[in-house]
Amino acid sequence: MGLSERQIQVIGAVKEKGRIANAEYRALTGLSDETARQELRGVVERWLLRFEGLGRTAQYVLANAGV
């Protein structure tokens, strides 16, 4: 699917916790805010994660959760 190891790691974290915020992903990987946002966007564009919420409450969840 063309995912990086970090993107695979975030999918595993979301499966375990149910959701993850950008700040949690940054803490997990040590990435900058912009790089984390780009990597998470890449996973969303592949329909593996879905973005929910606004601002500080924004979270990423599995795209097929609840289906």
DSSP file (Angstrom, degrees, kcal/mol; ACC not computed):
  #  RESIDUE AA STRUCTURE BP1 BP2  ACC     N-H-->O    O-->H-N    N-H-->O    O-->H-N    TCO  KAPPA ALPHA  PHI   PSI    X-CA   Y-CA   Z-CA
    1    1 A M              0   0    0      0, 0.0     0, 0.0     0, 0.0     0, 0.0   0.000 360.0 360.0 360.0  -8.1    0.0    0.0    0.0
    2    2 A G        +     0   0    0      1,-0.2     2,-0.3     0, 0.0     0, 0.0   0.777 360.0 152.4  80.3  25.9    3.0    2.3    0.1
    3    3 A L        -     0   0    0      1,-0.1    -1,-0.2     2,-0.0     2,-0.1  -0.647  41.6-125.0 -89.6 146.6    2.8    3.1    3.8
    4    4 A S     >  -     0   0    0     -2,-0.3     4,-2.2     1,-0.1     5,-0.2  -0.379  30.1-105.0 -78.5 166.5    5.8    4.1    5.9
    5    5 A E  H  > S+     0   0    0      1,-0.2     4,-2.2     2,-0.2     5,-0.1   0.876 123.4  53.0 -59.9 -36.9    6.7    2.2    9.1
    6    6 A R  H  > S+     0   0    0      2,-0.2     4,-2.2     1,-0.2    -1,-0.2   0.890 107.5  50.6 -66.6 -38.1    5.4    5.1   11.1
    7    7 A Q  H  > S+     0   0    0      2,-0.2     4,-1.7     1,-0.2    -2,-0.2   0.888 110.8  48.6 -67.9 -37.5    2.1    5.1    9.2
    8    8 A I  H  X S+     0   0    0     -4,-2.2     4,-1.9     1,-0.2    -1,-0.2   0.892 110.2  53.6 -64.5 -39.1    1.7    1.4    9.9
    9    9 A Q  H  X S+     0   0    0     -4,-2.2     4,-2.2     1,-0.2    -2,-0.2   0.889 106.6  51.0 -62.2 -41.2    2.6    2.1   13.6
   10   10 A V  H  X S+     0   0    0     -4,-2.2     4,-2.4     2,-0.2    -1,-0.2   0.873 107.2  53.0 -68.7 -35.5   -0.2    4.7   13.8
   11   11 A I  H  X S+     0   0    0     -4,-1.7     4,-2.3     2,-0.2    -1,-0.2   0.918 109.9  49.1 -64.2 -41.5   -2.7    2.3   12.4
   12   12 A G  H  X S+     0   0    0     -4,-1.9     4,-1.9     2,-0.2    -2,-0.2   0.897 110.5  50.6 -61.7 -40.8   -1.7   -0.2   15.1
   13   13 A A  H  X S+     0   0    0     -4,-2.2     4,-2.9     2,-0.2     5,-0.3   0.895 110.5  48.8 -65.3 -39.6   -2.0    2.5   17.8
   14   14 A V  H  X S+     0   0    0     -4,-2.4     4,-2.9     2,-0.2    -2,-0.2   0.894 109.4  52.4 -67.9 -39.0   -5.5    3.5   16.6
   15   15 A K  H  < S+     0   0    0     -4,-2.3    -1,-0.2    -5,-0.2    -2,-0.2   0.892 115.7  42.1 -60.8 -38.6   -6.6   -0.2   16.6
   16   16 A E  H  < S+     0   0    0     -4,-1.9    -2,-0.2    -5,-0.2    -1,-0.2   0.918 128.8  25.9 -74.2 -45.9   -5.3   -0.5   20.2
   17   17 A K  H  < S-     0   0    0     -4,-2.9    -3,-0.2    -5,-0.1    -2,-0.2   0.655  97.7-124.3 -97.0 -18.6   -6.7    2.8   21.5
   18   18 A G  S  < S+     0   0    0     -4,-2.9    44,-0.4    -5,-0.3     2,-0.3   0.078  83.3  16.9  95.6 -24.5   -9.6    3.5   19.2
   19   19 A R        -     0   0    0     -6,-0.3     2,-0.3    42,-0.1    42,-0.2  -0.974  61.3-155.2-168.5 162.9   -8.3    6.9   18.1
   20   20 A I  B     -A   60   0A   0     40,-1.9    40,-2.9    -2,-0.3     2,-0.2  -0.990  10.5-141.9-149.8 143.9   -5.3    9.1   18.1
   21   21 A A     >  -     0   0    0     -2,-0.3     4,-2.2    38,-0.2     5,-0.2  -0.633  32.4-109.5 -98.3 161.4   -4.7   12.9   18.0
   22   22 A N  H  > S+     0   0    0     36,-0.3     4,-2.6     1,-0.2     5,-0.2   0.901 120.1  54.3 -55.6 -43.3   -1.9   14.6   16.0
   23   23 A A  H  > S+     0   0    0      1,-0.2     4,-2.1     2,-0.2    -1,-0.2   0.875 107.6  49.7 -62.2 -38.0   -0.2   15.5   19.3
   24   24 A E  H  > S+     0   0    0      2,-0.2     4,-2.2     1,-0.2    -1,-0.2   0.900 110.4  50.3 -67.1 -40.1   -0.2   11.8   20.4
   25   25 A Y  H  X S+     0   0    0     -4,-2.2     4,-2.1     2,-0.2     6,-0.3   0.905 110.1  50.5 -64.0 -41.1    1.3   10.8   17.0
   26   26 A R  H  X S+     0   0    0     -4,-2.6     4,-3.4     1,-0.2     5,-0.4   0.913 111.0  48.6 -62.1 -42.6    4.0   13.4   17.4
   27   27 A A  H  < S+     0   0    0     -4,-2.1    -1,-0.2     1,-0.2    -2,-0.2   0.871 112.8  49.0 -64.8 -36.8    4.8   12.1   20.9
   28   28 A L  H  < S+     0   0    0     -4,-2.2    -1,-0.2     1,-0.1    -2,-0.2   0.855 127.4  22.9 -69.3 -36.9    4.9    8.5   19.6
   29   29 A T  H  < S-     0   0    0     -4,-2.1    -2,-0.2    -5,-0.1    -3,-0.2   0.649  94.0-125.0-109.3 -19.9    7.2    9.3   16.6
   30   30 A G     <  +     0   0    0     -4,-3.4    -3,-0.2    -5,-0.3    -4,-0.1   0.654  59.2 148.8  79.3  15.5    9.1   12.5   17.5
   31   31 A L        -     0   0    0     -5,-0.4    -1,-0.2    -6,-0.3    -2,-0.1  -0.365  51.2-105.1 -80.1 160.3    7.9   14.2   14.3
   32   32 A S     >  -     0   0    0      1,-0.1     4,-2.5    -2,-0.1     5,-0.2  -0.359  37.4-104.1 -73.3 164.8    7.2   17.9   13.8
   33   33 A D  H  > S+     0   0    0      1,-0.2     4,-2.4     2,-0.2     5,-0.2   0.925 120.0  46.0 -57.6 -48.0    3.6   19.1   13.7
   34   34 A E  H  > S+     0   0    0      2,-0.2     4,-2.3     1,-0.2    -1,-0.2   0.909 113.0  48.3 -66.4 -42.9    3.6   19.6    9.9
   35   35 A T  H  > S+     0   0    0      2,-0.2     4,-2.4     1,-0.2    -1,-0.2   0.911 112.5  49.5 -64.8 -41.5    5.3   16.2    9.1
   36   36 A A  H  X S+     0   0    0     -4,-2.5     4,-2.7     1,-0.2     5,-0.2   0.923 110.6  50.5 -61.4 -43.9    2.9   14.4   11.4
   37   37 A R  H  X S+     0   0    0     -4,-2.4     4,-2.5    -5,-0.2    -2,-0.2   0.908 111.0  49.0 -60.8 -42.5    0.0   16.1    9.7
   38   38 A Q  H  X S+     0   0    0     -4,-2.3     4,-1.9     2,-0.2    -2,-0.2   0.912 112.6  47.0 -64.6 -43.0    1.3   15.1    6.3
   39   39 A E  H  X S+     0   0    0     -4,-2.4     4,-1.4     2,-0.2    -2,-0.2   0.913 113.8  47.3 -66.8 -41.9    1.8   11.5    7.3
   40   40 A L  H  X S+     0   0    0     -4,-2.7     4,-2.2     1,-0.2    -2,-0.2   0.900 109.6  54.0 -65.2 -39.7   -1.7   11.3    8.9
   41   41 A R  H  X S+     0   0    0     -4,-2.5     4,-2.7    -5,-0.2    -1,-0.2   0.886 104.5  56.0 -60.3 -38.3   -3.2   12.9    5.8
   42   42 A G  H  X S+     0   0    0     -4,-1.9     4,-0.8     1,-0.2    -1,-0.2   0.866 107.9  47.2 -61.5 -37.3   -1.6   10.2    3.7
   43   43 A V  H  <>S+     0   0    0     -4,-1.4     5,-2.0     2,-0.2     6,-0.8   0.876 112.0  50.4 -72.3 -37.6   -3.2    7.5    5.7
   44   44 A V  H ><5S+     0   0    0     -4,-2.2     3,-2.0     1,-0.2    -2,-0.2   0.911 106.3  55.4 -64.3 -42.4   -6.6    9.3    5.5
   45   45 A E  H 3<5S+     0   0    0     -4,-2.7    -1,-0.2     1,-0.3    -2,-0.2   0.741 103.8  55.0 -64.2 -22.5   -6.2    9.6    1.7
   46   46 A R  T 3<5S-     0   0    0     -4,-0.8    -1,-0.3    -3,-0.3    -2,-0.2   0.323 116.0-118.7 -90.8   7.4   -5.7    5.8    1.5
   47   47 A W  T < 5S+     0   0    0     -3,-2.0    -3,-0.2     2,-0.2    -2,-0.1   0.753  85.3 113.7  63.7  28.1   -9.1    5.4    3.3
   48   48 A L  S   <S+     0   0    0     -5,-2.0    15,-2.3     1,-0.2    16,-0.4   0.778  78.2  28.7 -95.9 -33.2   -7.5    3.6    6.3
   49   49 A L  E    S-B   62   0A   0     -6,-0.8     2,-0.4    13,-0.3    13,-0.2  -0.884  70.5-146.8-122.9 158.0   -8.2    6.4    8.9
   50   50 A R  E     -B   61   0A   0     11,-3.3    11,-2.5    -2,-0.3     2,-0.4  -0.972  15.5-130.4-125.0 140.9  -10.9    9.0    9.1
   51   51 A F  E     +B   60   0A   0     -2,-0.4     2,-0.4     9,-0.2     9,-0.2  -0.780  29.4 179.8 -92.4 129.3  -10.5   12.5   10.5
   52   52 A E  E     +B   59   0A   0      7,-2.9     7,-3.0    -2,-0.4     2,-0.1  -0.974  37.5  13.9-130.5 145.5  -13.1   13.6   13.1
   53   53 A G  S    S-     0   0    0     -2,-0.4     2,-0.3     5,-0.2     5,-0.2  -0.216  72.1 -88.9  91.7-179.1  -13.6   16.8   15.1
   54   54 A L  S >  S-     0   0    0      4,-0.1     3,-1.9    -2,-0.1     4,-0.2  -0.964  71.5 -24.5-134.5 148.5  -12.2   20.3   14.9
   55   55 A G  G >  S-     0   0    0     -2,-0.3     3,-1.6     1,-0.3     0, 0.0  -0.186 127.9  -2.4  56.2-132.5   -9.2   22.1   16.4
   56   56 A R  G 3  S+     0   0    0      1,-0.3    -1,-0.3   -35,-0.1    -3,-0.0   0.660 133.4  58.4 -69.5 -15.7   -7.8   20.6   19.5
   57   57 A T  G <  S+     0   0    0     -3,-1.9    -1,-0.3     2,-0.1    -2,-0.2   0.451  76.8 125.6 -91.6   0.0  -10.5   17.9   19.6
   58   58 A A    <   +     0   0    0     -3,-1.6   -36,-0.3    -4,-0.2     2,-0.3  -0.334  35.9 175.7 -63.7 137.5   -9.6   16.5   16.2
   59   59 A Q  E     - B   0  52A   0     -7,-3.0    -7,-2.9   -38,-0.1     2,-0.5  -0.941  28.5-130.2-139.1 158.4   -8.9   12.8   16.2
   60   60 A Y  E     +AB  20  51A   0    -40,-2.9   -40,-1.9    -2,-0.3     2,-0.3  -0.958  30.7 175.0-111.5 131.9   -8.1   10.1   13.7
   61   61 A V  E     - B   0  50A   0    -11,-2.5   -11,-3.3    -2,-0.5   -42,-0.1  -0.837  43.6 -75.4-128.6 165.3  -10.1    6.8   13.9
   62   62 A L  E >   - B   0  49A   0    -44,-0.4     3,-1.4    -2,-0.3   -13,-0.3  -0.406  39.2-134.1 -62.5 137.0  -10.2    3.7   11.8
   63   63 A A  T 3  S+     0   0    0    -15,-2.3   -14,-0.2     1,-0.3    -1,-0.1   0.811 104.3  45.1 -65.4 -30.2  -12.1    4.5    8.5
   64   64 A N  T >  S+     0   0    0    -16,-0.4     3,-1.9     2,-0.1    -1,-0.3   0.321  81.5 130.9 -97.9   9.8  -14.2    1.3    8.8
   65   65 A A  T <  S+     0   0    0     -3,-1.4    -4,-0.0     1,-0.3     0, 0.0  -0.411  77.1  14.3 -63.3 131.2  -15.0    1.7   12.5
   66   66 A G  T 3         0   0    0     -2,-0.1    -1,-0.3     1,-0.0    -2,-0.1   0.522 360.0 360.0  83.9   5.1  -18.7    1.3   13.1
   67   67 A V    <         0   0    0     -3,-1.9    -2,-0.1     0, 0.0    -1,-0.0   0.437 360.0 360.0 -92.9 360.0  -19.4   -0.3    9.7
